[in-house]
Amino acid sequence: MSDGERHRPFEDRRLLVVSTNYAPEVTGIGPYATQLAEHWAQSGARVRALTGMPHYPSWRLDEAYRSVWRTVEVRGGVGVHRRRHYVPSRQSALRRAAFEASVLATGLLAPPPGRPDAVIAQMPSLAGGVIGARLARRHRVPYIPVVQDLMGAAAAQSGIRGGDRAATLAAAAERYALSGATLVGVIHESFVPRVTALGVDPGRIRTVPNWTHVHGPTADRAATRSTPAASAPSPTGPMCRAPPPTVPPPAPGSAGTPPPPSCSTPGTWASSRAWRSWWTPPASPPTSGSS
């Protein structure tokens, strides 16, 4: 591999990022999925994202998407394919199951067109993990889920009605989504034994911590605490302090959120040796799940 290929391993690759959450959501999984996809796009990859309608953390559909059932946007060089789904205003095991089922159905019925070179999914979304596994298997390409959390364990600890049954079903979906993956990313080493218990070979697990995507404090603590939330600055735009030299600035007039400057960044995360290795996976990589 040449020096150029090592520094831009995603040049001209067709990547599909599957994440239920995406910008304009500014908290939870959305910022990580968005910034990662935009970094890859700015690194020369042709990136598409399959996602839902903005709804988190309020669990209410964003007003701008009230009448939208299916749409394609361009954000930061990424083609964002949105599909409508059910959004429960209150949480229960049954409502959460309906939410995941609706995301799964619309994502599998209407994925972005074309064949990707690899599929990357963000979990704990069960639907996102299963969609990613199915699409990667359909196209016979590497599949890399990134585990931010595990829904099975969360359901077991939630205390919601039907949580035990939901935990069993969620664990089965997670096993399907993870066990056949080319590589599995986990954001903390504490997930390694849990992911291994779901049938993943430890040799295919990579620890890839999240980066910081919030502003560092610049004001006195007491003064900040006394500031009404409505007047606090909106968490948009660059999210750390010093821009990393490996992440180029967005092209003039480009849409979307610029890549976050570095504390830890999607640039160092996505271009790390752990992730470059999945372009040359072990011989005869497993399929991404069975029907």
Secondary structure in CASP SS format (residue, H / E / C, confidence):
PFRMAT SS
TARGET T0000
AUTHOR 0000-0000-0000
METHOD secondary structure of the structure
MODEL  1
M C 1.00
S C 1.00
D H 1.00
G H 1.00
E H 1.00
R H 1.00
H H 1.00
R C 1.00
P C 1.00
F C 1.00
E C 1.00
D C 1.00
R C 1.00
R E 1.00
L E 1.00
L E 1.00
V E 1.00
V E 1.00
S C 1.00
T C 1.00
N C 1.00
Y C 1.00
A C 1.00
P C 1.00
E C 1.00
V C 1.00
T C 1.00
G C 1.00
I C 1.00
G H 1.00
P H 1.00
Y H 1.00
A H 1.00
T H 1.00
Q H 1.00
L H 1.00
A H 1.00
E H 1.00
H H 1.00
W H 1.00
A H 1.00
Q H 1.00
S C 1.00
G C 1.00
A C 1.00
R E 1.00
V E 1.00
R E 1.00
A E 1.00
L E 1.00
T E 1.00
G C 1.00
M C 1.00
P C 1.00
H C 1.00
Y C 1.00
P C 1.00
S C 1.00
W C 1.00
R C 1.00
L C 1.00
D C 1.00
E H 1.00
A H 1.00
Y H 1.00
R C 1.00
S C 1.00
V C 1.00
W C 1.00
R E 1.00
T E 1.00
V E 1.00
E E 1.00
V E 1.00
R E 1.00
G C 1.00
G C 1.00
V E 1.00
G E 1.00
V E 1.00
H E 1.00
R E 1.00
R E 1.00
R C 1.00
H C 1.00
Y C 1.00
V C 1.00
P C 1.00
S C 1.00
R C 1.00
Q C 1.00
S C 1.00
A H 1.00
L H 1.00
R H 1.00
R H 1.00
A H 1.00
A H 1.00
F H 1.00
E H 1.00
A H 1.00
S H 1.00
V H 1.00
L H 1.00
A H 1.00
T H 1.00
G H 1.00
L H 1.00
L H 1.00
A C 1.00
P C 1.00
P C 1.00
P C 1.00
G C 1.00
R C 1.00
P C 1.00
D C 1.00
A E 1.00
V E 1.00
I E 1.00
A E 1.00
Q E 1.00
M E 1.00
P C 1.00
S C 1.00
L H 1.00
A H 1.00
G H 1.00
G H 1.00
V H 1.00
I H 1.00
G H 1.00
A H 1.00
R H 1.00
L H 1.00
A H 1.00
R H 1.00
R H 1.00
H H 1.00
R C 1.00
V C 1.00
P C 1.00
Y E 1.00
I E 1.00
P E 1.00
V E 1.00
V E 1.00
Q C 1.00
D C 1.00
L C 1.00
M H 1.00
G H 1.00
A H 1.00
A H 1.00
A H 1.00
A H 1.00
Q H 1.00
S H 1.00
G C 1.00
I C 1.00
R C 1.00
G C 1.00
G H 1.00
D H 1.00
R H 1.00
A H 1.00
A H 1.00
T H 1.00
L H 1.00
A H 1.00
A H 1.00
A H 1.00
A H 1.00
E H 1.00
R H 1.00
Y H 1.00
A H 1.00
L H 1.00
S H 1.00
G C 1.00
A C 1.00
T C 1.00
L C 1.00
V E 1.00
G E 1.00
V E 1.00
I C 1.00
H C 1.00
E H 1.00
S H 1.00
F H 1.00
V H 1.00
P H 1.00
R H 1.00
V H 1.00
T H 1.00
A H 1.00
L C 1.00
G C 1.00
V C 1.00
D C 1.00
P H 1.00
G H 1.00
R H 1.00
I E 1.00
R E 1.00
T E 1.00
V C 1.00
P C 1.00
N C 1.00
W C 1.00
T C 1.00
H C 1.00
V C 1.00
H C 1.00
G C 1.00
P C 1.00
T C 1.00
A C 1.00
D C 1.00
R H 1.00
A H 1.00
A H 1.00
T H 1.00
R H 1.00
S C 1.00
T C 1.00
P C 1.00
A H 1.00
A H 1.00
S H 1.00
A C 1.00
P C 1.00
S C 1.00
P C 1.00
T C 1.00
G C 1.00
P C 1.00
M C 1.00
C C 1.00
R C 1.00
A E 1.00
P C 1.00
P C 1.00
P C 1.00
T C 1.00
V C 1.00
P C 1.00
P C 1.00
P C 1.00
A C 1.00
P C 1.00
G C 1.00
S C 1.00
A C 1.00
G C 1.00
T C 1.00
P C 1.00
P C 1.00
P C 1.00
P C 1.00
S E 1.00
C C 1.00
S C 1.00
T C 1.00
P H 1.00
G H 1.00
T H 1.00
W H 1.00
A H 1.00
S C 1.00
S C 1.00
R H 1.00
A H 1.00
W H 1.00
R H 1.00
S H 1.00
W H 1.00
W H 1.00
T C 1.00
P C 1.00
P C 1.00
A C 1.00
S C 1.00
P C 1.00
P C 1.00
T C 1.00
S C 1.00
G C 1.00
S C 1.00
S C 1.00
END
